[in-house]
Amino acid sequence: MPQKPAPVSITEKLAEFSELWSQKTVAVLNDYEVKLAKLHGEFVWHRHEDTDELFLVLNGRLTIQLRDGDVEVGPGELFVVPRGVEHRPVADVETAILLFEPAGTMNTGDAGGPMTKATEFVH
């Protein structure tokens, strides 16, 4: 029997994992994934040549470093990094974010390396 449609509790989904810098897909909309992640520390400089990247801060604070200046994003705020723009997320405190991007977008974009992780679906 098919599952009954239900809203997604972001609070419950965030409680299901503790791993940092690992994106968890919580919903799919057309060809896009809605992802949650917990961040703390510095990520790698990278870019996404073919897509913009939306960051919505749920709690904590996020600095998105750009080559021409930093953008500070607080709870309830979002920032879109335009396609092709090199950036590095930095969180001085543990921060929860929601990302919205095309399915299959790698977290490290063109940088690759040890912080590259496949997105997991959180049921």
VEXKOL-633345 format. One line per field, with one value per residue: x, y, z of N, C-alpha, C, CB in turn. Coordinates in Angstrom, 2 decimals, always signed. Glycine has a CB too. Layout:
N
n.xx [X|...] .
n.yy [Y|...] .
n.zz [Z|...] .
ca.xx [X|...] .
ca.yy [Y|...] .
ca.zz [Z|...] .
c.xx [X|...] .
c.yy [Y|...] .
c.zz [Z|...] .
cb.xx [X|...] .
cb.yy [Y|...] .
cb.zz [Z|...] .
REM end
This chain:
123
n.xx [+0.85|+0.61|+2.45|+0.92|+0.71|+2.67|+3.67|+7.09|+9.07|+11.39|+12.81|+12.68|+14.04|+16.61|+17.36|+17.94|+20.54|+24.07|+26.40|+28.82|+28.97|+27.72|+25.36|+21.85|+19.16|+15.85|+13.55|+12.17|+11.77|+10.50|+13.24|+14.93|+16.64|+15.85|+17.80|+19.29|+21.84|+24.47|+26.84|+30.17|+33.06|+35.48|+34.81|+35.71|+37.15|+35.22|+33.30|+30.21|+29.69|+27.41|+25.09|+23.16|+23.39|+21.46|+21.46|+19.91|+19.79|+19.01|+19.54|+22.13|+25.05|+26.26|+29.05|+29.59|+32.21|+33.44|+35.43|+35.52|+34.67|+33.03|+29.88|+27.54|+25.26|+22.38|+20.08|+17.03|+17.62|+18.57|+20.88|+21.91|+24.32|+25.63|+25.80|+28.96|+30.46|+33.14|+33.30|+33.31|+31.90|+31.76|+31.46|+31.40|+30.16|+28.18|+25.97|+22.84|+21.60|+19.49|+19.51|+18.94|+19.02|+19.90|+19.24|+21.81|+23.92|+27.19|+28.63|+31.13|+31.47|+33.51|+35.87|+36.37|+38.03|+38.75|+36.52|+34.33|+31.16|+28.60|+25.18|+22.77|+19.56|+17.22|+14.87] .
n.yy [-1.17|+2.25|+4.92|+7.31|+10.71|+13.10|+15.87|+17.04|+16.97|+19.17|+19.54|+16.95|+15.47|+16.64|+15.73|+13.11|+12.70|+13.31|+13.78|+15.94|+18.23|+16.61|+16.04|+15.56|+14.33|+15.35|+15.76|+15.70|+17.69|+17.98|+18.04|+18.67|+18.58|+18.82|+19.50|+18.77|+19.82|+19.68|+21.88|+22.74|+24.48|+24.81|+24.54|+23.40|+25.45|+25.92|+25.53|+25.54|+24.87|+24.62|+25.30|+27.35|+27.78|+27.40|+28.48|+28.15|+29.26|+27.52|+27.30|+28.66|+30.22|+31.21|+31.79|+32.71|+32.55|+34.48|+35.22|+37.95|+39.00|+38.42|+36.85|+37.10|+34.94|+34.51|+32.87|+32.01|+33.39|+33.51|+32.77|+32.97|+31.44|+32.32|+30.41|+29.08|+30.75|+30.93|+29.68|+29.32|+27.74|+28.55|+27.79|+29.00|+28.13|+25.23|+24.71|+24.50|+23.89|+24.36|+23.21|+23.81|+22.38|+21.14|+17.65|+15.31|+17.08|+17.59|+17.94|+19.17|+20.41|+21.46|+20.91|+18.40|+15.80|+14.82|+15.67|+15.24|+13.90|+11.56|+12.37|+11.44|+9.88|+10.77|+9.07] .
n.zz [+0.00|-0.85|+0.74|+2.88|+2.00|+3.75|+5.82|+5.99|+8.78|+9.64|+12.00|+13.17|+11.20|+11.30|+13.81|+13.34|+12.48|+13.01|+11.75|+10.34|+7.58|+5.71|+3.40|+3.55|+1.86|+2.02|+0.66|-2.67|-5.47|-8.50|-10.54|-8.52|-5.34|-1.91|+0.73|+3.92|+6.17|+8.59|+9.81|+10.77|+11.29|+8.62|+5.13|+1.83|-0.75|-3.61|-6.69|-8.52|-11.65|-13.26|-11.89|-9.64|-6.04|-3.24|+0.08|+3.13|+6.33|+9.19|+11.93|+14.03|+12.56|+9.40|+7.41|+4.19|+2.28|-0.31|-3.17|-3.47|-1.06|+2.13|+3.01|+5.48|+6.99|+8.79|+11.15|+9.60|+7.33|+3.86|+1.21|-2.12|-4.00|-6.99|-10.04|-10.99|-9.33|-7.16|-3.88|-0.25|+2.41|+5.87|+9.25|+12.41|+14.68|+15.47|+12.86|+11.27|+8.06|+5.17|+1.91|-1.56|-4.56|-7.89|-8.46|-7.83|-7.60|-6.59|-3.36|-3.10|-5.49|-8.13|-6.84|-5.61|-3.70|-0.22|+1.28|-0.24|-0.49|-1.09|-1.46|+0.94|+1.37|+3.76|+5.47] .
ca.xx [+0.00|+1.42|+2.47|+0.09|+1.53|+2.78|+4.69|+8.42|+9.49|+12.82|+13.35|+12.87|+15.09|+17.90|+17.67|+18.30|+21.96|+24.98|+27.58|+29.01|+29.30|+27.12|+24.03|+20.80|+17.98|+14.60|+12.43|+12.52|+10.82|+10.89|+14.63|+15.70|+16.64|+15.85|+18.77|+19.69|+23.22|+25.01|+28.17|+31.00|+34.42|+35.64|+34.68|+36.72|+36.80|+34.71|+32.28|+29.29|+29.66|+26.13|+23.91|+23.19|+23.25|+20.72|+21.72|+18.98|+20.27|+17.94|+20.04|+23.56|+25.45|+27.08|+29.76|+29.92|+33.35|+33.56|+36.74|+35.46|+34.11|+32.23|+28.46|+27.10|+23.87|+21.89|+18.86|+15.91|+18.10|+19.11|+21.77|+22.11|+25.61|+25.39|+26.59|+30.30|+31.15|+33.90|+32.86|+33.65|+31.11|+32.47|+30.55|+32.17|+29.38|+27.41|+24.93|+22.00|+21.16|+18.71|+20.03|+18.03|+19.86|+19.54|+19.63|+23.12|+24.95|+28.18|+28.83|+32.40|+31.52|+34.66|+37.08|+36.62|+38.81|+38.26|+35.25|+33.25|+30.29|+27.34|+24.00|+21.95|+18.17|+16.77|+13.42] .
ca.yy [+0.00|+3.47|+5.73|+8.51|+11.93|+13.75|+16.93|+16.68|+17.73|+19.49|+19.30|+15.50|+15.02|+17.07|+14.91|+11.76|+12.56|+14.25|+13.92|+17.27|+18.40|+15.51|+16.47|+14.55|+14.71|+15.14|+15.87|+15.89|+18.54|+17.88|+17.56|+19.29|+17.97|+19.66|+18.80|+19.33|+19.53|+20.33|+22.38|+23.36|+24.58|+25.33|+23.60|+23.64|+26.36|+25.18|+26.20|+24.69|+25.53|+24.52|+25.58|+28.19|+26.99|+28.14|+28.15|+28.73|+28.93|+27.17|+27.76|+28.93|+31.30|+30.74|+32.75|+32.19|+33.31|+34.66|+35.82|+39.41|+39.41|+37.42|+37.08|+36.52|+34.49|+34.11|+32.07|+32.55|+34.10|+32.66|+33.38|+32.16|+31.58|+32.13|+29.38|+29.46|+31.62|+30.16|+30.01|+28.39|+27.90|+28.46|+27.93|+29.08|+27.34|+24.24|+25.39|+23.65|+24.59|+23.70|+23.51|+23.50|+22.33|+20.04|+16.30|+14.88|+18.11|+17.16|+18.96|+19.89|+20.99|+21.12|+20.71|+17.01|+15.65|+13.97|+16.12|+14.88|+12.85|+11.37|+12.75|+10.33|+10.21|+10.51|+8.73] .
ca.zz [+0.00|-0.89|+1.96|+2.90|+1.99|+5.06|+5.83|+6.46|+9.96|+9.57|+13.34|+13.33|+10.27|+11.84|+14.98|+12.90|+12.13|+13.66|+10.89|+9.80|+6.16|+4.96|+2.99|+3.64|+1.08|+2.77|-0.27|-4.07|-6.16|-9.90|-10.66|-7.45|-4.02|-0.72|+1.57|+5.20|+6.55|+9.78|+9.48|+11.80|+10.77|+7.26|+4.02|+0.79|-1.83|-4.77|-7.49|-9.27|-12.95|-13.97|-11.07|-8.45|-4.82|-2.22|+1.48|+4.09|+7.67|+10.11|+13.23|+13.96|+11.65|+8.30|+6.59|+2.86|+1.79|-1.75|-3.45|-3.36|+0.23|+2.86|+3.22|+6.75|+6.88|+10.10|+11.17|+8.85|+6.15|+2.81|+0.24|-3.32|-4.66|-8.42|-10.73|-11.41|-8.36|-6.17|-2.52|+0.82|+3.63|+7.14|+10.40|+13.66|+15.63|+14.71|+12.10|+10.43|+6.85|+4.14|+0.58|-2.64|-5.75|-8.78|-8.04|-8.30|-7.39|-5.61|-2.32|-3.29|-6.83|-8.97|-6.02|-5.26|-2.50|+0.87|+1.85|-1.15|+0.03|-1.80|-0.67|+1.42|+1.58|+5.12|+5.41] .
c.xx [+0.90|+1.34|+1.58|+1.00|+1.51|+3.82|+6.02|+8.74|+11.00|+13.48|+13.63|+13.98|+16.48|+18.33|+18.15|+19.78|+22.79|+26.21|+27.64|+29.38|+28.78|+25.67|+23.04|+19.58|+16.73|+13.37|+12.99|+11.40|+11.26|+12.31|+15.54|+15.59|+16.64|+16.70|+18.97|+21.15|+23.54|+26.47|+28.87|+32.43|+34.41|+35.47|+35.79|+36.21|+36.34|+33.72|+31.41|+29.07|+28.27|+24.91|+24.19|+23.07|+22.60|+21.05|+20.69|+19.43|+19.05|+18.29|+21.55|+23.83|+26.39|+27.75|+30.03|+31.00|+33.32|+34.89|+36.72|+34.77|+33.21|+30.77|+28.08|+25.62|+23.45|+20.61|+17.70|+16.32|+18.62|+20.01|+21.93|+23.48|+25.35|+26.30|+27.94|+31.08|+31.83|+33.51|+33.34|+32.77|+31.98|+31.44|+31.38|+31.47|+28.62|+26.17|+24.16|+21.50|+20.25|+19.28|+18.97|+18.85|+19.47|+20.04|+20.99|+24.23|+25.90|+28.46|+30.10|+32.54|+32.71|+35.91|+37.40|+37.34|+38.11|+36.94|+34.06|+32.47|+29.04|+26.20|+23.21|+20.52|+17.79|+15.28|+12.68] .
c.yy [+1.24|+4.23|+6.95|+9.73|+12.60|+14.86|+16.39|+17.58|+17.95|+19.22|+17.81|+14.99|+15.43|+16.22|+13.51|+11.60|+13.61|+14.54|+15.32|+17.21|+17.26|+15.87|+15.31|+15.06|+14.36|+15.25|+16.06|+16.67|+18.62|+17.31|+18.14|+18.50|+19.05|+18.89|+19.54|+18.97|+20.26|+20.67|+22.90|+23.33|+25.13|+24.21|+23.92|+24.72|+25.53|+26.04|+25.13|+25.39|+25.61|+24.88|+26.60|+27.27|+27.86|+27.60|+28.88|+28.30|+28.70|+27.58|+27.88|+30.13|+30.73|+31.92|+32.07|+33.10|+33.30|+35.34|+37.34|+39.89|+38.34|+37.85|+36.36|+36.18|+33.94|+33.31|+32.77|+33.35|+33.11|+33.48|+32.42|+32.48|+31.33|+31.06|+29.94|+30.32|+30.74|+30.64|+28.94|+28.69|+27.70|+28.67|+27.90|+28.33|+26.30|+24.91|+24.38|+24.47|+23.71|+24.16|+23.11|+23.54|+21.14|+18.69|+15.96|+15.90|+17.63|+18.30|+19.77|+20.46|+20.51|+20.77|+19.24|+16.91|+14.88|+14.43|+15.82|+13.72|+12.77|+11.78|+11.51|+10.80|+9.83|+10.26|+9.24] .
c.zz [+0.00|+0.43|+1.80|+2.86|+3.36|+4.97|+6.37|+7.66|+9.89|+10.91|+13.54|+12.43|+10.78|+13.03|+14.59|+12.54|+12.86|+12.81|+10.29|+8.32|+5.30|+4.66|+3.01|+2.88|+1.86|+1.87|-1.68|-4.72|-7.61|-9.97|-9.58|-6.15|-2.95|+0.29|+2.88|+5.44|+7.84|+9.48|+10.73|+11.29|+9.35|+6.25|+3.02|-0.17|-3.02|-5.54|-8.15|-10.60|-13.56|-13.14|-9.98|-7.24|-3.74|-0.84|+2.33|+5.48|+8.58|+11.53|+13.14|+13.07|+10.61|+7.63|+5.26|+2.31|+0.26|-2.00|-3.32|-2.08|+0.82|+2.95|+4.51|+6.64|+8.25|+10.01|+10.45|+7.63|+5.13|+1.91|-0.91|-3.89|-6.15|-9.03|-11.14|-10.43|-7.30|-4.78|-1.54|+2.02|+4.86|+8.25|+11.67|+14.80|+14.82|+14.14|+11.27|+9.25|+6.02|+2.81|-0.45|-3.91|-6.63|-8.24|-8.64|-8.13|-6.28|-4.63|-2.51|-4.70|-7.62|-8.18|-5.77|-3.93|-1.40|+1.49|+0.93|-0.58|-0.81|-0.88|-0.30|+1.57|+2.99|+5.07|+6.59] .
cb.xx [-0.97|+0.99|+3.90|-0.84|+1.02|+3.17|+4.22|+9.51|+9.10|+13.03|+12.38|+11.57|+14.85|+17.84|+16.45|+17.48|+22.16|+25.41|+27.58|+30.09|+30.80|+27.20|+24.07|+20.44|+17.97|+14.50|+11.48|+12.78|+10.74|+10.81|+15.18|+15.22|+17.87|+14.38|+20.11|+18.78|+24.21|+24.88|+28.09|+30.87|+35.11|+37.02|+33.25|+37.05|+38.00|+34.05|+32.92|+27.91|+30.59|+25.97|+23.40|+22.05|+24.64|+19.20|+23.17|+17.48|+21.18|+17.65|+19.62|+24.32|+26.13|+26.24|+31.10|+28.64|+34.69|+32.36|+37.20|+34.74|+33.34|+32.80|+27.60|+27.36|+23.71|+21.67|+18.47|+15.10|+19.21|+18.00|+23.15|+20.99|+26.70|+25.59|+25.83|+30.21|+30.14|+35.43|+31.32|+35.17|+29.92|+33.64|+29.45|+32.38|+28.40|+27.01|+25.53|+20.80|+22.38|+17.16|+21.37|+16.82|+21.34|+20.12|+18.56|+23.03|+24.31|+29.49|+28.85|+33.56|+31.54|+34.95|+36.93|+37.44|+39.21|+39.30|+35.32|+33.79|+29.94|+27.19|+23.11|+22.47|+17.26|+17.13|+13.23] .
cb.yy [-0.01|+4.37|+6.16|+8.53|+12.90|+12.72|+18.12|+16.83|+16.99|+20.96|+19.82|+14.75|+15.61|+18.55|+14.80|+11.40|+12.69|+13.70|+12.85|+18.01|+18.53|+14.16|+17.10|+14.24|+14.01|+16.13|+17.05|+14.52|+19.97|+19.28|+17.90|+20.73|+17.03|+19.96|+18.65|+18.80|+19.94|+19.41|+23.49|+22.62|+23.22|+25.99|+23.71|+22.33|+27.29|+23.85|+27.15|+24.44|+24.82|+23.14|+24.31|+29.27|+26.45|+28.08|+28.53|+28.28|+30.07|+25.67|+26.79|+27.70|+32.47|+29.93|+33.24|+32.14|+32.73|+35.50|+35.43|+39.98|+40.70|+37.20|+36.58|+37.50|+33.40|+35.33|+31.77|+33.40|+35.12|+32.01|+33.74|+32.42|+30.58|+33.45|+28.85|+30.16|+32.61|+30.31|+30.15|+28.49|+26.91|+29.51|+26.79|+30.55|+28.25|+23.02|+26.49|+23.06|+25.04|+24.01|+22.76|+24.50|+22.24|+20.29|+15.26|+14.50|+19.49|+16.71|+18.30|+18.96|+22.49|+22.27|+21.42|+16.32|+16.97|+13.92|+17.62|+14.53|+13.11|+9.90|+13.75|+9.78|+9.50|+11.69|+7.23] .
cb.zz [+1.23|-2.04|+2.29|+4.15|+0.91|+6.17|+6.68|+5.33|+11.28|+9.15|+14.42|+13.02|+8.87|+12.25|+15.88|+11.71|+10.62|+15.03|+9.78|+10.58|+5.99|+5.75|+1.60|+5.14|-0.30|+3.90|+0.12|-4.80|-5.50|-10.62|-12.03|-7.22|-3.85|-0.17|+0.83|+6.37|+5.43|+11.06|+8.42|+13.20|+10.81|+7.09|+3.35|+0.03|-2.21|-4.33|-8.56|-8.49|-13.90|-14.47|-10.46|-8.47|-4.34|-2.48|+1.90|+3.81|+8.24|+10.06|+14.39|+13.46|+12.42|+7.29|+7.28|+1.91|+2.33|-2.34|-4.86|-4.55|+0.07|+4.26|+1.99|+7.94|+5.76|+10.97|+12.61|+9.74|+6.53|+1.99|+0.87|-4.37|-4.06|-9.15|-11.97|-12.67|-7.68|-6.41|-2.46|+1.20|+3.64|+7.23|+10.40|+14.05|+16.49|+15.59|+11.20|+11.24|+6.02|+4.27|+0.32|-2.68|-5.36|-10.17|-8.47|-9.71|-7.01|-6.30|-0.96|-3.01|-6.74|-9.89|-4.71|-6.34|-2.00|+1.94|+2.14|-2.54|+1.51|-2.27|-1.45|+2.76|+0.55|+6.09|+5.31] .
REM end
